[in-house]
């Protein structure tokens, strides 16, 4: 599965704009090896947030249970699915272009489908735009994929974009694509109605899984050797299953034997109750990092965004978190160029970034999404693209300078990292600290999914280099002597 993290802004903790190929783990999920008949293959290309990655794992699990094997390239796959994001127009245009490219990978009988938020938003329009697409499936329709694919083989193009407020896919065994961390959805949909955001239209109303179901899934994951858990939700800390809130969930998951690191994304500032903050502070596995979407540092703009907090209230939330969790690192999302944003509003955003002490930020120009209230704001309030671009550049410069200053102060310190994967050049390993700092270290692939103490020896401003200082690193075996 290839993933692309360029598709969403605020407020889903996105990966970088690069893509990577992920293979479903053969140790999780069900595949029969008994049949000698060639099994059909499926390739899923994923765009957007971690929730989409988790949804792709659900789709792999659903199709694996119906006899499909996953492949990591589209060439000649029997089924090609593009799991999409709708948060920005650029994301949708990129997917439209990619769908055209998929033609060259298709066999005469290949089935191409579009899934996810863009599928939910556009529905039948996608079938009109791309005649080689046979099925369009929204986030609540993945259970129907096997039948829709069978129908497509018989010439029937299919659409499933009905919301199902009871659907949590509890009986589906995901095919995990990451052996190091597990993405665990605990909530689907969103009841906030931020004026720029299309998520309520693409994922429906907020609903939470039962706490015991989340605990069951985490225990299953830990048994496979995964020790880092990431709880997912559109506003994850508003979780409530009717009897338990997010504080209860943090404590329950953190108490599971084998969970060494516990993260969650993305929370809403308004849902950081004293109970939730206390749970984060008291659960040993909860990492010293919170991704706290700010969106703007101007109270006037926040009100127009319908974020439901002021600049002062947001900074008070920051202070409460820092007081409870020592050495906490905060990252954020920020939109510039929102309709009506003045120079003074933008200046308040810059000072808020400094006041909050963010270590990093995902920054975006406002992207109008059809059907959202922000698109109905007066035309004269729309910000010219060159102005928005200039503000974005200044914001990025501010964030980078702040990050570099913070990281330089950490050189020489010793920290624990979890080795996640090979770095992009293949010559180094990439690990991450509990507080979300990226560290590159020399070593072999056998170290992936293990914990080590390293000394931070250098920084580019955003990424560290380090050296091992523990005694647990496997040594390269000497070559045998020639006889």
Secondary structure as the mmCIF struct_conf table of DSSP 4:
data_model
#
loop_
_struct_conf.conf_type_id
_struct_conf.id
_struct_conf.beg_label_comp_id
_struct_conf.beg_label_asym_id
_struct_conf.beg_label_seq_id
_struct_conf.end_label_comp_id
_struct_conf.end_label_asym_id
_struct_conf.end_label_seq_id
STRN STRN1 UNK A 2 UNK A 4
BEND BEND1 UNK A 7 UNK A 7
TURN_TY1_P TURN_TY1_P1 UNK A 10 UNK A 11
BEND BEND2 UNK A 12 UNK A 12
BEND BEND3 UNK A 17 UNK A 17
STRN STRN2 UNK A 19 UNK A 21
TURN_TY1_P TURN_TY1_P2 UNK A 26 UNK A 27
BEND BEND4 UNK A 28 UNK A 29
BEND BEND5 UNK A 37 UNK A 37
HELX_LH_PP_P HELX_LH_PP_P1 UNK A 38 UNK A 40
STRN STRN3 UNK A 41 UNK A 47
BEND BEND6 UNK A 48 UNK A 49
HELX_RH_AL_P HELX_RH_AL_P1 UNK A 50 UNK A 64
TURN_TY1_P TURN_TY1_P3 UNK A 65 UNK A 67
STRN STRN4 UNK A 69 UNK A 70
BEND BEND7 UNK A 72 UNK A 73
TURN_TY1_P TURN_TY1_P4 UNK A 75 UNK A 76
BEND BEND8 UNK A 78 UNK A 78
STRN STRN5 UNK A 79 UNK A 84
BEND BEND9 UNK A 87 UNK A 88
HELX_RH_AL_P HELX_RH_AL_P2 UNK A 89 UNK A 101
HELX_RH_3T_P HELX_RH_3T_P1 UNK A 102 UNK A 105
TURN_TY1_P TURN_TY1_P5 UNK A 108 UNK A 109
STRN STRN6 UNK A 111 UNK A 116
HELX_RH_AL_P HELX_RH_AL_P3 UNK A 117 UNK A 122
TURN_TY1_P TURN_TY1_P6 UNK A 123 UNK A 123
HELX_RH_AL_P HELX_RH_AL_P4 UNK A 124 UNK A 129
TURN_TY1_P TURN_TY1_P7 UNK A 131 UNK A 132
STRN STRN7 UNK A 133 UNK A 137
TURN_TY1_P TURN_TY1_P8 UNK A 139 UNK A 140
HELX_RH_3T_P HELX_RH_3T_P2 UNK A 142 UNK A 144
HELX_RH_AL_P HELX_RH_AL_P5 UNK A 145 UNK A 153
TURN_TY1_P TURN_TY1_P9 UNK A 154 UNK A 155
STRN STRN8 UNK A 158 UNK A 160
TURN_TY1_P TURN_TY1_P10 UNK A 165 UNK A 166
TURN_TY1_P TURN_TY1_P11 UNK A 170 UNK A 171
BEND BEND10 UNK A 177 UNK A 177
BEND BEND11 UNK A 179 UNK A 180
STRN STRN9 UNK A 181 UNK A 185
STRN STRN10 UNK A 187 UNK A 188
BEND BEND12 UNK A 189 UNK A 189
TURN_TY1_P TURN_TY1_P12 UNK A 195 UNK A 196
HELX_RH_AL_P HELX_RH_AL_P6 UNK A 199 UNK A 203
BEND BEND13 UNK A 205 UNK A 205
STRN STRN11 UNK A 207 UNK A 208
HELX_RH_AL_P HELX_RH_AL_P7 UNK A 211 UNK A 223
TURN_TY1_P TURN_TY1_P13 UNK A 224 UNK A 225
STRN STRN12 UNK A 228 UNK A 232
TURN_TY1_P TURN_TY1_P14 UNK A 234 UNK A 235
HELX_RH_3T_P HELX_RH_3T_P3 UNK A 236 UNK A 238
STRN STRN13 UNK A 240 UNK A 240
BEND BEND14 UNK A 242 UNK A 243
STRN STRN14 UNK A 245 UNK A 245
HELX_RH_AL_P HELX_RH_AL_P8 UNK A 246 UNK A 254
TURN_TY1_P TURN_TY1_P15 UNK A 255 UNK A 255
BEND BEND15 UNK A 256 UNK A 256
TURN_TY1_P TURN_TY1_P16 UNK A 257 UNK A 258
STRN STRN15 UNK A 261 UNK A 265
STRN STRN16 UNK A 267 UNK A 267
HELX_RH_3T_P HELX_RH_3T_P4 UNK A 269 UNK A 271
HELX_RH_AL_P HELX_RH_AL_P9 UNK A 274 UNK A 282
TURN_TY1_P TURN_TY1_P17 UNK A 284 UNK A 285
STRN STRN17 UNK A 286 UNK A 286
BEND BEND16 UNK A 288 UNK A 288
STRN STRN18 UNK A 289 UNK A 291
STRN STRN19 UNK A 292 UNK A 292
STRN STRN20 UNK A 295 UNK A 295
BEND BEND17 UNK A 297 UNK A 297
HELX_RH_AL_P HELX_RH_AL_P10 UNK A 299 UNK A 305
TURN_TY1_P TURN_TY1_P18 UNK A 306 UNK A 306
BEND BEND18 UNK A 308 UNK A 308
HELX_RH_AL_P HELX_RH_AL_P11 UNK A 311 UNK A 324
BEND BEND19 UNK A 325 UNK A 325
TURN_TY1_P TURN_TY1_P19 UNK A 326 UNK A 327
STRN STRN21 UNK A 329 UNK A 336
BEND BEND20 UNK A 337 UNK A 337
TURN_TY1_P TURN_TY1_P20 UNK A 339 UNK A 340
HELX_RH_AL_P HELX_RH_AL_P12 UNK A 343 UNK A 356
TURN_TY1_P TURN_TY1_P21 UNK A 357 UNK A 357
BEND BEND21 UNK A 359 UNK A 359
STRN STRN22 UNK A 360 UNK A 365
TURN_TY1_P TURN_TY1_P22 UNK A 370 UNK A 371
BEND BEND22 UNK A 372 UNK A 372
HELX_RH_3T_P HELX_RH_3T_P5 UNK A 373 UNK A 376
BEND BEND23 UNK A 377 UNK A 377
HELX_RH_3T_P HELX_RH_3T_P6 UNK A 379 UNK A 381
BEND BEND24 UNK A 382 UNK A 382
HELX_LH_PP_P HELX_LH_PP_P2 UNK A 383 UNK A 384
HELX_RH_AL_P HELX_RH_AL_P13 UNK A 385 UNK A 408
TURN_TY1_P TURN_TY1_P23 UNK A 409 UNK A 412
STRN STRN23 UNK A 414 UNK A 422
TURN_TY1_P TURN_TY1_P24 UNK A 424 UNK A 425
BEND BEND25 UNK A 426 UNK A 428
STRN STRN24 UNK A 429 UNK A 433
TURN_TY1_P TURN_TY1_P25 UNK A 434 UNK A 435
STRN STRN25 UNK A 438 UNK A 441
HELX_RH_3T_P HELX_RH_3T_P7 UNK A 445 UNK A 447
TURN_TY1_P TURN_TY1_P26 UNK A 448 UNK A 449
STRN STRN26 UNK A 451 UNK A 459
BEND BEND26 UNK A 461 UNK A 462
STRN STRN27 UNK A 463 UNK A 468
BEND BEND27 UNK A 470 UNK A 471
BEND BEND28 UNK A 473 UNK A 473
HELX_LH_PP_P HELX_LH_PP_P3 UNK A 474 UNK A 482
#
